[in-house]
């Protein structure tokens, strides 16, 4: 996955009019794409901070297409809110979409939802307890770590 969860093209495809209005340069009246791209970087950083409560960087890099699309939507909404703030053009609709995106990300991080991945594992301490290592453990499965049994049939035979 790239450095951001969404690209400028994603913002323009989803909200072309809002992007143009919210990111219009005060002097030239043209859309400031650099500001939108900077907001996408900031939005992705904000999303990672929330998702790191449950997922490692390696796991976030291997989300599947379904999860990637959901993260793209959230990144777009968060980035537009940041653009609106940077230009002092916030509105209730943009703020509401931002709040919804953050609440959904927090719910995923709290285990009330889950991201899905390409390949096995995700969402816990997979494969030997090393974060980010692939395993067959699913994101909602509990993981129990315990020492080996002391009293086995083999060990008890000598007594």
Backbone as ProteinMPNN parsed JSONL, in Angstrom:
{"seq_chain_A": "XXXXXXXXXXXXXXXXXXXXXXXXXXXXXXXXXXXXXXXXXXXXXXXXXXXXXXXXXXXXXXXXXXXXXXXXXXXXXXXXXXXXXXXXXXXXXXXXXXXXXXXXXXXXXXXXXXXXXXXXXXXXXXXXXXXXXXXXXXXXXXXXXXXXXXXXXXXXXXX", "coords_chain_A": {"N_chain_A": [[0.849, -1.175, 0.0], [0.445, 2.231, -0.67], [1.808, 5.342, 0.645], [-0.419, 6.693, 1.426], [-3.914, 6.191, 2.139], [-5.711, 6.928, 0.247], [-5.904, 8.628, -2.921], [-5.396, 11.695, -4.795], [-6.967, 11.478, -7.106], [-8.991, 9.784, -6.177], [-10.365, 11.412, -4.368], [-11.286, 13.396, -6.126], [-12.886, 11.861, -7.789], [-14.915, 11.004, -6.078], [-15.925, 13.321, -4.753], [-16.1, 15.701, -6.617], [-17.054, 18.4, -6.966], [-17.12, 19.451, -4.338], [-14.415, 19.217, -3.647], [-13.262, 21.048, -5.388], [-14.494, 23.437, -4.603], [-13.904, 23.581, -1.808], [-11.113, 23.542, -1.799], [-10.255, 25.733, -3.228], [-7.997, 28.161, -4.268], [-7.502, 31.28, -2.746], [-6.645, 33.504, -4.203], [-6.243, 32.793, -6.955], [-8.46, 31.309, -7.533], [-8.405, 28.711, -8.355], [-8.34, 25.154, -7.977], [-6.434, 23.87, -5.32], [-4.419, 21.462, -5.616], [-2.146, 20.465, -4.357], [-2.553, 21.033, -1.679], [-4.705, 19.359, -1.145], [-3.495, 16.86, -1.537], [-1.581, 16.926, 0.516], [-3.309, 16.901, 2.682], [-4.366, 14.362, 2.374], [-2.17, 12.785, 3.057], [-1.919, 13.53, 5.742], [-4.431, 12.641, 6.666], [-4.197, 9.876, 6.311], [-2.154, 9.311, 8.111], [-3.441, 9.972, 10.508], [-5.432, 8.018, 10.484], [-3.913, 5.673, 10.663], [-2.84, 5.918, 13.245], [-5.111, 5.482, 14.802], [-5.841, 2.886, 13.967], [-3.597, 1.389, 14.657], [-4.007, 0.54, 17.199], [-5.001, -1.953, 17.018], [-4.002, -3.242, 14.738], [-0.946, -4.079, 13.032], [1.667, -2.293, 11.256], [2.532, -3.864, 9.106], [0.305, -5.51, 8.727], [-1.621, -3.621, 7.937], [-0.583, -2.957, 5.492], [-1.241, -5.08, 3.928], [-4.0, -5.248, 3.505], [-7.051, -6.412, 2.038], [-8.909, -5.956, -1.081], [-11.568, -5.197, -0.428], [-11.396, -4.104, 2.194], [-9.513, -2.135, 1.645], [-10.982, -0.448, -0.016], [-12.933, 0.521, 1.773], [-11.254, 1.875, 3.596], [-10.274, 3.786, 1.852], [-12.53, 5.357, 1.395], [-12.941, 6.419, 3.983], [-10.527, 7.819, 4.275], [-10.762, 9.732, 2.287], [-12.952, 11.242, 3.199], [-11.917, 12.211, 5.635], [-9.686, 13.648, 4.723], [-10.888, 15.671, 3.121], [-12.211, 17.106, 5.103], [-9.999, 18.084, 6.49], [-8.887, 19.699, 4.514], [-10.917, 21.593, 4.24], [-10.765, 22.771, 6.784], [-8.182, 23.858, 6.666], [-8.467, 25.88, 4.822], [-10.361, 27.352, 6.04], [-13.049, 26.834, 5.515], [-15.06, 25.188, 6.509], [-17.918, 22.998, 6.64], [-21.109, 21.726, 7.704], [-21.846, 19.243, 6.582], [-19.408, 18.141, 5.641], [-18.015, 17.974, 8.056], [-19.663, 16.162, 9.431], [-19.316, 13.807, 7.888], [-16.607, 13.398, 8.387], [-16.652, 12.917, 11.19], [-18.142, 10.525, 11.237], [-16.415, 8.81, 9.832], [-14.18, 8.725, 11.574], [-15.391, 7.593, 13.875], [-16.096, 5.071, 12.881], [-13.57, 3.999, 12.288], [-12.493, 3.935, 14.876], [-14.238, 2.062, 15.991], [-13.55, -0.224, 14.538], [-10.913, -0.508, 15.416], [-11.451, -1.101, 18.049], [-12.477, -3.61, 17.905], [-15.099, -3.973, 17.099], [-15.623, -4.307, 14.546], [-13.888, -5.336, 11.585], [-10.896, -5.427, 9.639], [-10.074, -7.005, 6.559], [-7.742, -9.281, 5.068], [-5.203, -9.86, 2.533], [-4.033, -13.013, 2.22], [-3.176, -15.158, 5.06], [-4.08, -14.569, 8.548], [-4.026, -11.764, 10.919], [-4.886, -8.965, 12.953], [-4.192, -9.441, 15.715], [-1.987, -11.245, 17.819], [-0.378, -12.832, 15.815], [1.082, -15.971, 14.684], [3.335, -17.18, 16.6], [3.484, -15.009, 18.253], [4.73, -12.74, 17.278], [4.208, -9.535, 16.182], [2.634, -8.81, 13.101], [3.506, -11.043, 11.682], [2.493, -13.565, 9.391], [-0.249, -15.853, 9.889], [-2.602, -18.476, 10.688], [-4.568, -17.391, 12.193], [-7.551, -15.678, 12.63], [-8.982, -12.305, 12.443], [-10.907, -11.976, 14.486], [-10.541, -14.003, 16.264], [-9.813, -15.415, 19.451], [-6.632, -15.501, 21.106], [-4.625, -17.707, 22.831], [-1.953, -17.888, 24.952], [0.223, -20.047, 26.485], [2.292, -21.866, 28.839], [4.039, -25.016, 28.108], [2.495, -28.173, 28.909], [3.017, -29.552, 32.114], [2.491, -32.045, 33.337], [2.196, -34.695, 31.586], [0.992, -37.683, 29.871], [3.161, -39.15, 29.005], [5.297, -38.199, 30.612], [4.363, -38.905, 33.133], [4.477, -41.653, 33.264], [6.846, -42.676, 34.243], [6.645, -42.423, 36.987]], "CA_chain_A": [[0.0, 0.0, 0.0], [1.207, 3.473, -0.727], [1.888, 6.109, 1.889], [-1.751, 7.169, 1.784], [-5.011, 5.266, 1.888], [-6.451, 7.437, -0.913], [-5.145, 9.535, -3.781], [-6.13, 12.863, -5.29], [-7.974, 10.999, -8.06], [-10.114, 9.243, -5.402], [-11.124, 12.561, -3.851], [-11.956, 14.045, -7.254], [-13.926, 10.959, -8.295], [-16.015, 10.907, -5.118], [-16.483, 14.642, -4.428], [-15.43, 16.67, -7.506], [-17.475, 19.785, -6.709], [-16.669, 19.866, -3.007], [-12.961, 19.375, -3.673], [-12.961, 22.299, -6.086], [-14.956, 24.571, -3.787], [-13.201, 23.639, -0.528], [-9.672, 23.732, -1.963], [-9.987, 26.815, -4.172], [-7.039, 29.17, -3.839], [-8.196, 32.566, -2.583], [-6.212, 34.476, -5.204], [-6.424, 32.337, -8.336], [-9.745, 30.602, -7.592], [-8.187, 27.368, -8.878], [-8.213, 24.123, -6.95], [-5.07, 23.675, -4.85], [-4.238, 20.012, -5.5], [-1.078, 20.177, -3.395], [-3.159, 21.054, -0.335], [-5.503, 18.138, -1.019], [-2.555, 15.743, -1.373], [-1.022, 17.02, 1.865], [-4.37, 16.472, 3.594], [-4.463, 12.908, 2.26], [-1.07, 12.244, 3.864], [-2.308, 13.742, 7.14], [-5.566, 11.77, 6.969], [-3.691, 8.506, 6.43], [-1.423, 9.242, 9.38], [-4.45, 9.961, 11.568], [-6.086, 6.715, 10.444], [-2.97, 4.664, 11.175], [-2.754, 6.061, 14.7], [-6.287, 4.826, 15.367], [-5.833, 1.457, 13.649], [-2.466, 0.718, 15.307], [-4.487, -0.053, 18.45], [-5.353, -3.349, 16.758], [-3.275, -3.8, 13.596], [0.43, -3.631, 12.828], [1.935, -1.658, 9.958], [2.58, -4.933, 8.099], [-1.07, -5.928, 8.447], [-2.292, -2.565, 7.175], [-0.053, -2.959, 4.132], [-1.772, -6.185, 3.142], [-5.46, -5.323, 3.507], [-7.572, -6.823, 0.74], [-9.593, -4.917, -1.851], [-12.753, -4.713, 0.289], [-10.953, -3.218, 3.27], [-8.838, -0.998, 1.024], [-12.019, 0.471, -0.488], [-13.508, 1.185, 2.945], [-10.253, 2.826, 4.086], [-10.216, 4.872, 0.868], [-13.677, 6.238, 1.671], [-12.665, 7.137, 5.222], [-9.42, 8.754, 4.027], [-11.299, 10.829, 1.482], [-13.771, 12.099, 4.067], [-11.037, 12.877, 6.601], [-8.863, 14.614, 3.99], [-11.706, 16.839, 2.751], [-12.418, 17.892, 6.319], [-8.739, 18.796, 6.757], [-8.784, 20.759, 3.491], [-11.874, 22.637, 4.617], [-10.216, 23.485, 7.937], [-6.996, 24.636, 6.29], [-8.908, 27.07, 4.102], [-11.397, 28.03, 6.824], [-14.315, 26.692, 4.791], [-15.771, 24.017, 7.002], [-19.375, 22.997, 6.639], [-21.658, 20.668, 8.546], [-21.813, 17.972, 5.848], [-18.03, 17.653, 5.643], [-17.725, 17.636, 9.452], [-20.41, 14.953, 9.756], [-18.635, 12.677, 7.249], [-15.365, 13.206, 9.146], [-17.005, 12.288, 12.472], [-18.547, 9.145, 10.964], [-15.209, 8.058, 9.474], [-13.389, 8.508, 12.791], [-16.119, 6.651, 14.734], [-15.987, 3.726, 12.301], [-12.196, 3.546, 12.492], [-12.361, 3.601, 16.292], [-14.97, 0.819, 16.212], [-12.709, -1.297, 13.989], [-9.778, -0.663, 16.326], [-11.954, -1.674, 19.301], [-12.942, -4.969, 17.669], [-16.515, -4.017, 16.742], [-15.572, -4.527, 13.111], [-12.555, -5.853, 11.281], [-10.352, -5.351, 8.298], [-9.722, -8.308, 6.02], [-6.386, -9.23, 4.523], [-4.707, -10.795, 1.539], [-3.206, -13.976, 2.94], [-3.697, -15.519, 6.377], [-3.743, -13.82, 9.761], [-4.374, -10.367, 11.079], [-5.681, -8.497, 14.065], [-3.872, -9.996, 17.011], [-0.586, -11.632, 17.908], [-0.309, -14.032, 15.009], [2.299, -16.737, 14.463], [4.42, -17.127, 17.561], [3.46, -13.808, 19.055], [5.436, -11.615, 16.667], [3.264, -8.732, 15.43], [2.845, -8.674, 11.678], [3.819, -12.303, 11.026], [1.279, -14.24, 8.943], [-0.64, -17.092, 10.548], [-3.96, -18.874, 10.351], [-5.457, -16.778, 13.17], [-8.403, -14.647, 12.06], [-9.005, -11.068, 13.222], [-11.814, -11.998, 15.633], [-10.288, -15.191, 17.066], [-8.976, -15.194, 20.637], [-5.349, -16.181, 21.096], [-4.226, -18.095, 24.175], [-0.54, -18.231, 25.046], [0.427, -20.719, 27.768], [3.467, -22.744, 28.818], [3.771, -26.426, 27.83], [1.96, -28.94, 30.044], [4.021, -30.201, 32.949], [2.116, -33.421, 33.62], [1.654, -35.389, 30.421], [0.984, -39.132, 30.043], [4.522, -39.628, 28.805], [6.083, -37.837, 31.779], [3.816, -39.544, 34.321], [4.692, -43.106, 33.227], [8.01, -43.041, 35.052], [6.38, -42.281, 38.427]], "C_chain_A": [[0.891, 1.233, 0.0], [1.176, 4.188, 0.611], [0.521, 6.612, 2.346], [-2.795, 6.104, 1.464], [-5.853, 5.694, 0.691], [-5.561, 8.409, -1.676], [-6.029, 10.705, -4.206], [-7.246, 12.434, -6.234], [-9.199, 10.427, -7.336], [-10.999, 10.36, -4.863], [-11.93, 13.192, -4.977], [-13.056, 13.177, -7.844], [-15.146, 10.945, -7.376], [-16.702, 12.253, -4.878], [-15.86, 15.724, -5.318], [-15.789, 18.126, -7.193], [-16.981, 20.285, -5.354], [-15.161, 20.085, -2.977], [-12.581, 20.701, -4.325], [-13.343, 23.503, -5.239], [-14.124, 24.703, -2.509], [-11.719, 23.951, -0.675], [-9.331, 24.829, -2.965], [-9.05, 27.841, -3.546], [-7.747, 30.521, -3.8], [-7.854, 33.559, -3.69], [-6.539, 34.039, -6.626], [-7.772, 31.681, -8.572], [-9.631, 29.215, -8.223], [-7.989, 26.399, -7.713], [-6.737, 23.922, -6.609], [-4.856, 22.184, -4.583], [-3.16, 19.64, -4.495], [-1.634, 20.158, -1.972], [-4.01, 19.809, -0.111], [-4.58, 16.937, -0.782], [-1.904, 15.754, 0.009], [-2.056, 16.57, 2.9], [-4.58, 14.969, 3.54], [-3.358, 12.217, 3.07], [-1.419, 12.364, 5.349], [-3.448, 12.805, 7.558], [-5.1, 10.329, 7.16], [-2.913, 8.316, 7.728], [-2.4, 9.169, 10.553], [-5.149, 8.6, 11.64], [-5.179, 5.626, 11.008], [-2.877, 4.721, 12.699], [-3.933, 5.361, 15.37], [-6.194, 3.314, 15.17], [-4.673, 0.692, 14.282], [-2.866, 0.15, 16.668], [-4.771, -1.54, 18.262], [-4.479, -4.01, 15.691], [-1.854, -3.25, 13.526], [0.556, -2.954, 11.466], [1.929, -2.704, 8.841], [1.177, -5.416, 7.74], [-1.798, -4.884, 7.614], [-1.798, -2.506, 5.736], [-0.614, -4.094, 3.293], [-3.289, -6.355, 3.265], [-5.936, -5.7, 2.106], [-8.371, -5.692, 0.098], [-10.81, -4.349, -1.122], [-12.373, -3.729, 1.393], [-10.281, -1.97, 2.71], [-9.864, 0.033, 0.536], [-12.662, 1.221, 0.68], [-12.532, 2.223, 3.491], [-10.113, 4.018, 3.137], [-11.352, 5.873, 1.11], [-13.408, 7.07, 2.924], [-11.568, 8.176, 5.014], [-9.897, 9.964, 3.235], [-12.098, 11.793, 2.349], [-12.91, 12.869, 5.069], [-10.205, 13.957, 5.91], [-9.672, 15.853, 3.595], [-11.99, 17.725, 3.956], [-11.167, 18.711, 6.641], [-8.519, 19.924, 5.76], [-9.696, 21.918, 3.875], [-11.356, 23.449, 5.798], [-9.044, 24.378, 7.537], [-7.349, 25.903, 5.525], [-9.976, 27.848, 4.872], [-12.764, 27.961, 6.175], [-15.112, 25.481, 5.254], [-17.269, 24.148, 6.836], [-19.855, 21.754, 7.375], [-21.598, 19.299, 7.874], [-20.427, 17.335, 5.883], [-17.638, 17.223, 7.049], [-18.421, 16.34, 9.859], [-19.758, 13.714, 9.135], [-17.32, 12.359, 7.951], [-15.656, 12.464, 10.451], [-17.39, 10.823, 12.284], [-17.325, 8.291, 10.647], [-14.377, 7.747, 10.716], [-14.08, 7.501, 13.705], [-16.012, 5.229, 14.198], [-14.583, 3.171, 12.468], [-11.964, 3.143, 13.948], [-13.085, 2.302, 16.624], [-14.173, -0.374, 15.683], [-11.544, -1.565, 14.935], [-10.203, -1.311, 17.648], [-12.494, -3.092, 19.122], [-14.414, -5.088, 17.342], [-16.698, -4.141, 15.238], [-14.179, -5.032, 12.828], [-12.174, -5.537, 9.848], [-10.047, -6.772, 7.853], [-8.445, -8.17, 5.211], [-6.185, -10.194, 3.373], [-3.776, -11.734, 2.28], [-3.775, -14.226, 4.317], [-3.316, -14.515, 7.451], [-4.237, -12.401, 9.759], [-5.145, -10.106, 12.336], [-5.381, -9.118, 15.403], [-2.386, -10.216, 17.118], [-0.404, -12.924, 17.13], [1.054, -14.695, 15.057], [3.396, -16.535, 15.471], [4.484, -15.84, 18.35], [4.204, -12.621, 18.473], [4.45, -10.797, 15.839], [3.65, -8.659, 13.958], [3.206, -9.962, 10.962], [2.523, -12.981, 10.6], [1.017, -15.51, 9.733], [-2.044, -17.432, 10.113], [-4.98, -18.271, 11.316], [-6.231, -15.656, 12.5], [-8.465, -13.433, 12.956], [-9.908, -11.092, 14.444], [-11.585, -13.208, 16.533], [-9.44, -14.856, 18.283], [-7.691, -16.004, 20.524], [-4.964, -16.465, 22.542], [-2.761, -18.513, 24.119], [-0.315, -18.812, 26.43], [1.682, -21.58, 27.679], [3.054, -24.181, 28.481], [3.252, -27.102, 29.097], [3.094, -29.595, 30.811], [3.733, -31.683, 33.139], [1.426, -34.029, 32.406], [1.667, -36.883, 30.689], [2.398, -39.692, 29.933], [5.378, -39.345, 30.033], [5.632, -38.588, 33.031], [4.102, -41.037, 34.349], [5.86, -43.52, 34.111], [7.754, -42.956, 36.547], [5.772, -43.488, 39.045]], "O_chain_A": [[1.961, 1.246, 0.608], [0.594, 3.703, 1.581], [0.331, 6.92, 3.522], [-2.578, 5.232, 0.623], [-6.634, 4.895, 0.174], [-4.591, 8.941, -1.137], [-7.243, 10.698, -4.002], [-8.353, 12.969, -6.168], [-10.322, 10.566, -7.821], [-12.226, 10.268, -4.898], [-13.113, 13.488, -4.812], [-14.052, 13.697, -8.347], [-16.281, 10.882, -7.849], [-17.93, 12.316, -4.809], [-15.15, 16.59, -4.806], [-14.91, 18.986, -7.161], [-16.484, 21.406, -5.24], [-14.682, 21.03, -2.351], [-11.677, 21.392, -3.856], [-12.596, 24.479, -5.167], [-13.688, 25.8, -2.161], [-11.123, 24.555, 0.216], [-8.221, 24.848, -3.499], [-9.284, 28.323, -2.437], [-8.5, 30.862, -4.712], [-8.697, 34.371, -4.071], [-7.055, 34.829, -7.416], [-8.181, 31.518, -9.721], [-10.64, 28.611, -8.585], [-7.538, 26.772, -6.63], [-5.895, 23.817, -7.501], [-5.082, 21.703, -3.472], [-3.256, 18.599, -3.846], [-1.215, 19.338, -1.154], [-4.033, 19.264, 0.993], [-4.856, 16.098, 0.076], [-1.699, 14.696, 0.604], [-1.703, 15.924, 3.886], [-4.935, 14.358, 4.548], [-3.597, 11.183, 3.694], [-1.237, 11.419, 6.117], [-3.436, 12.248, 8.656], [-5.561, 9.641, 8.071], [-3.011, 7.268, 8.365], [-2.2, 8.389, 11.484], [-5.424, 8.095, 12.729], [-5.636, 4.756, 11.749], [-2.84, 3.684, 13.361], [-3.761, 4.713, 16.403], [-6.44, 2.55, 16.103], [-4.752, -0.527, 14.431], [-2.123, -0.652, 17.235], [-4.782, -2.3, 19.23], [-4.246, -5.218, 15.745], [-1.594, -2.109, 13.908], [-0.345, -3.04, 10.631], [1.388, -2.464, 7.761], [0.897, -5.699, 6.576], [-2.519, -5.232, 6.679], [-2.524, -2.051, 4.853], [-0.479, -4.079, 2.069], [-3.805, -7.467, 3.145], [-5.3, -5.351, 1.111], [-8.494, -4.606, 0.665], [-11.06, -3.145, -1.189], [-12.961, -2.654, 1.508], [-10.46, -0.874, 3.24], [-9.644, 1.238, 0.657], [-12.908, 2.424, 0.585], [-12.939, 3.339, 3.815], [-9.86, 5.137, 3.582], [-11.149, 7.085, 1.037], [-13.622, 8.282, 2.926], [-11.669, 9.293, 5.522], [-9.473, 11.09, 3.494], [-11.942, 13.009, 2.246], [-13.154, 14.05, 5.319], [-10.038, 15.052, 6.445], [-9.179, 16.974, 3.726], [-12.008, 18.95, 3.842], [-11.259, 19.88, 7.017], [-8.017, 20.987, 6.124], [-9.291, 23.08, 3.837], [-11.49, 24.672, 5.819], [-8.926, 25.51, 8.006], [-6.613, 26.888, 5.576], [-10.443, 28.887, 4.405], [-13.551, 28.904, 6.265], [-15.77, 24.825, 4.446], [-17.825, 25.246, 6.883], [-19.074, 20.838, 7.632], [-21.325, 18.299, 8.538], [-20.292, 16.135, 6.125], [-16.982, 16.194, 7.21], [-17.834, 15.512, 10.555], [-19.659, 12.678, 9.792], [-16.955, 11.192, 8.096], [-14.978, 11.489, 10.777], [-17.004, 9.973, 13.086], [-17.209, 7.169, 11.141], [-13.92, 6.617, 10.886], [-13.412, 6.629, 14.261], [-15.854, 4.284, 14.971], [-14.421, 1.987, 12.763], [-11.316, 2.132, 14.222], [-12.607, 1.521, 17.446], [-14.132, -1.423, 16.326], [-11.225, -2.719, 15.22], [-9.404, -1.991, 18.291], [-12.925, -3.711, 20.095], [-14.941, -6.199, 17.309], [-17.819, -4.083, 14.734], [-13.365, -5.146, 13.744], [-13.026, -5.401, 8.97], [-9.79, -7.645, 8.682], [-8.109, -7.087, 4.73], [-6.884, -11.199, 3.245], [-2.819, -11.282, 2.909], [-4.749, -13.585, 4.713], [-2.38, -13.729, 7.301], [-4.779, -11.896, 8.775], [-5.967, -10.923, 12.751], [-6.313, -9.303, 16.185], [-1.602, -9.447, 16.561], [-0.289, -13.997, 17.723], [2.052, -14.072, 15.419], [4.324, -15.77, 15.209], [5.463, -15.606, 19.058], [4.299, -11.583, 19.128], [3.899, -11.321, 14.872], [4.817, -8.475, 13.609], [3.214, -9.983, 9.731], [1.552, -12.979, 11.355], [1.951, -16.166, 10.194], [-2.616, -16.753, 9.26], [-6.158, -18.622, 11.25], [-5.637, -14.779, 11.872], [-8.049, -13.501, 14.113], [-9.702, -10.3, 15.364], [-12.351, -13.426, 17.472], [-8.467, -14.11, 18.18], [-7.674, -17.071, 19.911], [-4.975, -15.564, 23.38], [-2.38, -19.382, 23.334], [-0.616, -18.169, 27.435], [2.094, -21.979, 26.59], [1.875, -24.528, 28.556], [3.533, -26.661, 30.211], [4.026, -30.133, 30.214], [4.656, -32.496, 33.104], [0.215, -33.888, 32.23], [2.298, -37.32, 31.652], [2.78, -40.595, 30.677], [6.134, -40.223, 30.448], [6.453, -38.876, 33.902], [3.97, -41.643, 35.413], [5.851, -44.618, 34.669], [8.604, -43.395, 37.321], [5.501, -43.496, 40.246]]}, "name": "protein", "num_of_chains": 1, "seq": "XXXXXXXXXXXXXXXXXXXXXXXXXXXXXXXXXXXXXXXXXXXXXXXXXXXXXXXXXXXXXXXXXXXXXXXXXXXXXXXXXXXXXXXXXXXXXXXXXXXXXXXXXXXXXXXXXXXXXXXXXXXXXXXXXXXXXXXXXXXXXXXXXXXXXXXXXXXXXXX"}
